């Protein structure tokens, strides 16, 4: 391909966690002269964050500018681009039916954006409604879809169904593990379209040094990091679970608690964090968000004994970094586990206490199924050089 006609790549992001994985992919796209980057950011990025939970380094947080969207804006503008925003979720509208309505808004907004940008490929990651909206628009609109982390299993709220639906909408597959690649093939996808690249979540982890003791003290010198997302239960149930886990952690040490994502039930978890952080000020510090690199650096601090909750970070990033993870409930059901993970059934407080008490005897090896890094570079190279005839818009099921 001539350097004068770079392929235009539209990367779609809807959440802070997702952007942490997509940003190194964007770095690699920008580094290539045969690719041109457009970033579409919206969905949960545009939601007003709850009051009372500061950002790291900003204890007076409370402005109407959405914190989670800020790192995306800063990165894109630093590269000389502008962000293409799309609205989906709305403040105060929660629940699965509200998510379905948000999906419709995302489809309409992204259709207009893609018509204007005319990208060669739309890149999405994972299983959320923002990715599903983008993949639906692109596939129906005659634009190739590249899907990162397809083939994984993670039950979540409606995640399992949406992830595999995105696989069937996609034309280029970037699975993160051998098992996920095999699962994509079993869904009837042509092997020539499947590129085992590893997980972008692993890229650069080894170069992130632990925070200093002084930096760690800025967030309360935590022994535990709490990060729990809702699984679609009523707010009251999500609150009870989060409250019990936070109290169990606070009884054993200091806790850094981070806000949940925007899935149905998030209000309950946020409320539990606020209540426990107020009651246990000597033990619990709560923040809306900590930038990903700093988040990893805190996890690597030797005083952190484990991440506790149900974030995929416990099963992917923490597996690669050799950090213990206690995974609670079904949200990550079916996802591959390394030896850094211990699972606890939701609501089983005895089992949680047992795992917390046994932490010092448990040493993760750092081995994991997501390859050894370089996923972002491999993704960018394939986007630039893959044969669009092989990765055509017309697909045939192989089974």
N, C-alpha and C positions, 0 to 999 in steps of 0.2 A: 504494500500500500504506500502511496506517495505521502511524504510528510506534509504536503500541501493540503491533503484531504484527510485529516484525522477523524477517526470515528468519534462521534459524539455520544458520551456516556452519561445518562441521568441516574444519579444515585439518590434513592428515596429513603429518608429517615423519619421516624415518628416518635422515638423515645431516647432518653439519655443513655440507657444501657446499650441500645442498638448503635447509637452514634459512636460509642467507645470502640466498637468492632469495625464500623465502617470508615472511621477517620483514617486508619492506616491504609486502607484500600484506596481512599481518595488521595492520600499522599503519593501512592505509587502511580495512580492515574495521572496526576499533575506532573509527575517526573518524566512522563513519556511524551515525546513530540508527536507520536502517532495516535494519541488519544486527547479528547477535549472533554472537560468535566463540567457538568451542571449538577447542582445540589438542590433537591426538593425536600424541604423540611417543614413539618407541620404535625398534625395529629396531636398527640399528647405533649409535644414540645410547646404548643401554643396555649396550653391550659394555665390558668392562674394558679400558682402554687398555694398551698394552705398557709395561712398566717401563723406566725409563732415558731416556725422551724427555720432557723437561719441557715445560710450557706456557710461553708467553711471560709473563715476569713472575713465574714460580713455578719456580725451578730446583730446588726440593726436591720437585717433583711426584712422587707415588707413592701417594696415598691411593686407597681403593677407590671413591670417588665419581667417576662417569664425567665426565671433563672435557668431552667434546663435548656432553653433554646439558645442561651447566650454563648456557650462554647462553640456551637455550630456556626452562629453568625460570625464570631471572631475568626474562626478558622477559614471560613469561606471568603470573608472580606480580605483577610490577609493574603489570599491567593489572587486577589483582583477580581473576584467573582461577586455575584449577588445571589442571595437565597431566593428560591421560588417557593413561596409559602402556600400551604393548603390547609383549610379548616376541616376538622372532623368532629372530635368530641367538643362538647360545650360545658362550661362551668355549671355545676349544679344538676347536670343530667347524668345520672348513673344507672347502672344495671345493664343487662344483656340486650334488652330491647333498645335502650338508648345507644348502645354500641352498634346495633344494626342500623339505626337511623344515621349514626355518624359514618358508617361505611358508605351509605348512599351519598352523603355530602362529599366524602373523599373521592368517590368515583367521579362525580361531576367536576370537582375542582381539578383533579389530576388530568382528566380528559382535556380540559382547556389548556393546562400547562403543557402536556405532551404535544398537543396540536401546534402550539406556538414554537416549542423547542425542536420538534421533529428529531428525537434522539434515535441513534442506531440501536442502542441497547438500553433497557431500563434495569438497574441493579437493585434487588431487594434482599433482605436478610431475615431469616427466621419465619415467624408464624403469626405475627400480630395483624390486627385489622388494617393498619396502615400499609403493610406489605401486601396483604391480600387485595386491597383496593388498587394499589399500583399495578400489581401483576394482572389483575382483571382488565383494567383499562388498556394496558399495553398489549396484552394478548389479543383481546377483541379488536383493538385498534390497529393491528398489523405491525406491532413493534416487538422485537425480540426481548425476552425476559431472561435475565441471569439471576439465579437463585443461590444465595450463600446459606449454608447450614441446612440444606434440604436433606430429607431422609432421617433426621433425628427423631427420637421419640421423646415427648414431654407432654404430659396430659394437660397441665394448665387449666384454663377455663374452656376455651374452644380451640386451643392451640393445635392439638393433634390433627384435627380435621383440616384446619386452615393451612398448616404446613404442607400436608400431602396434596391439598387442592392446589397450592401454589406450584408444587412440583409438576402437576399435570398441566398447568398453564405455562410453565417455563420452557425455554428452548436451549438454555445452557445451564448445566448443573455444576455447582461447586460444593460438594459435600465435604464435611470436616473430618470424617473417619471412614475406615474401611467398612464398618457395619452400616453406616449411613449410605455410603455409595452402593452397597449391595441392596439396601432397601429401596433406593431410587430405581435400580434396575428391576427389582421385583414388581415395582409399580408399572412396569411396561415401558420404561424410557430406554431409548437406544443407547447402547454403551458408548458410542462415538460422541454423544452429547455430555457424558458424565466425566468430570475431571476431579479426581481426588486431590484436594489442595491443602487440607488441614484447616485449622480455625484461625481467623485473623485475631482472635482473642489472645492467642499465644505469642503473636508477633511483638517483639520488643520487651517481653516480660523480663528476660534475663538481664537486660540493661538497666532496669529500674532498681535503684538502691533503696534499702529501707530508709524511712525518715529518721532524722536525728531524734535524740531523746527530747530535746526542746520542742521540735515540731510535733512529736507525738503528744507531748503535754498540752499542746494547744487544743487538742480535741479530747482532753480528759485522761490521757495516758491509758487507753482502754486495754483490758484483758480480752474482751470479746467484741466482735463486730456483729451487729444485728441487722439483717436485711431480709425482710419477709414481704412477699407480694400476696395479694388476695387470690383466692381460687374460685371466686364466684359465689361464695356463701353470703348470707345476709350480713350487714355491717355488724350487728351485735355478736354474731358467731366469730367473725374475723377479729373483733375487738377482744373477746374472751381468750382466744388462742394467743394472740400477740401479747396480751397483758400477762398471761401465765408464763410465757417464755421469757419475757423481759424481767419479770420478778425472779425467776429461777436464775437468770444470769446475774442480776444485781446482787443476789444473795452470795455469789461466789467471786465477784470482782467488779471492776469498772466496765461500762458498756458504752460503745459508740453506736447509736441507733440512727439508721438512715431511712428516709421516707420511702413508702412503697410506690409502685407504678400506678397507672391510672385505671387499672382494671376494676370491674365491679367488686365492691367490698373494701376499696382502699380507705374509705372514710373511717371504717372501724379500726383499721390498723393504725392510721394516723392519730386517731383519738387515743388509742392505748399508749402510743409513744408519748403523746403530750401529757397524759395523766401520770405515767410512771416517771417521766423526766422531771415533772414538777415535784412529785412526792419523794423521789430519790435523787435530789440534786447533787448529792455527794458521790453518787455512783453512775448516773446515766446522763450522757450528753447527746442531744438530738440535733441532727442537721438535715436540711432538705436535700443537699447534694454535696458531694466532694468529687472534684474533677478526677477522671479515671486514673491517670498516672499517679496522683497523690493517694487515691484510694488503694491502689496496689502497693504503694510504698508503705502505707500504714499497715496493711495486712502482713507485710514482710518484717515488720518490727518484731524483734524477738520476744517482746512482752505479750504479743497477741497470741492467745492460746487457740482460738478457733473463730471462724465465721459461722453464725447460727441463723437459720431461716430456711428459705427455699429458692434462693436466687441461683441461676445457672452459673454465676461467677464462682460459687462454691464447688461446682463440678468440673468447670473448665479452667478458668484462670488459676484458681487455688490448687487444682490438681497439678498444673505445670509448675507452680511456685512452691509446692510442697507444704501448703497451708492446710491445717485440719478444717473440715467442714462437717457440721451436723445439719443434715437435711431433714426438714420436718414436713410430713404430709405427702400429698400426691402430685404437687405441681410439676416435679421433675420425674414423675413416674415413667419408667422405660428408658430414660437417658442413660448412656453408658457411664459407669462409675470407675474411678481409679481408687487406689487404696487410701486416699485422703478423706474419703467420705464414710460417714456412718448415718444410717437412716433411722428415723424415729417416726412412729405412727402418730398422726395428728391427735392431740389430746392425751397422749400417753405420758403423763408427767413423771411417772416412775422410770420409764425408759430414758427420758431426757435427763433426769437426775443421774442415772447410772452412767450414761455416756459422758456427761460433764465431769463426773467424779473420776472417770478413767482416762481423761485426756493426757495426763503425763506419761502414760504407758504406751502411747500410740504414736508411732513415728512414720509419717508418709514418706514414700520413696521418691516422689517427683515424677514417676512414670505415669503416662497417660496415653489415650488413643488418638490424640489430635495432631500428630506429627510434630516436628521439632521447630516449627517456625517457618517464616517465608511465605505464608499463605497469601498475604496481600500482594506480594510481588508476582506470585504465580497467577493470581486472578487477573491482575492488570495485563500481564503478558498474553494470557489467553484471550482477553477481551480485544487486544490489539491485533492478534495474529490468527485467530481461529477462522476457519473456512465457513463463511456464511451459507455456503451451499450445504455443508454437512449440518450446520445449526440453522436450518431453514425454518420458516414460519409454518410450513406444513409438516405435521407430525404423524407418525404411525406407531400405534401401540405394538410392542414386541411380543406380547403374550396372547 
